[in-house]
Amino acid sequence: MPSHYIYMDLTVEAKKQIEMLQNYMEDSAQELHFEKLHHEYAHITLGVFDLAEDMKTMKFSKLVKTANNISKRILKKAPPISVDLKGLGHFNGRVLFIEVKNTSELSAMRESLMQSFQKRGMSSTRHFHPHVTLFRVKGEKEVDVEKVNEFISTIHVPEFDPIPCNKLFFRQIKNP
């Protein structure tokens, strides 16, 4: 089961815009059983990892140090990267998100990260679909995908400034 993830953070301004968008959408989203994710935690996940058996006993501080060293090395080699947030999407009607665009450089950098992490016993087999989660349906509640599609088609996503990728963060999943 995945236990850790690496992500790029968003700017303070982007998080403020996300909060305003969530507040605008909240009443209708709740009718569709969505729960808002706190805007302060908004980010773009680059990888979710399973750890090799020998790494599962490693201290978290050592894992973080290893991940940070890899991330710094990869970012230093990569050209400057920034992405755009545009449009809404969803995963099977259960996760509502803002699409991340202009991701070719981000995807190339992510591929280098994944290769370096895999060499150290951290593997990620999930498909990469860069996004920023806004709302999520918790539990086994029924989801009407057509109503979700209809809902997101009525929402205008504000213009965001490009989001730079200057630093990456490695965290443990609290509730896998």
PyMOL commands that set and color helices and strands:
alter all, ss='L'
color gray80, all
select helices_A, chain A and resi 12-31+39-41+53-56+60-77+104-119+145-153
alter helices_A, ss='H'
color red, helices_A
select strands_A, chain A and resi 4-9+34-36+43-51+82-91+95-101+122-123+131-137+163-164+168-172
alter strands_A, ss='S'
color yellow, strands_A
deselect
rebuild
show_as cartoon
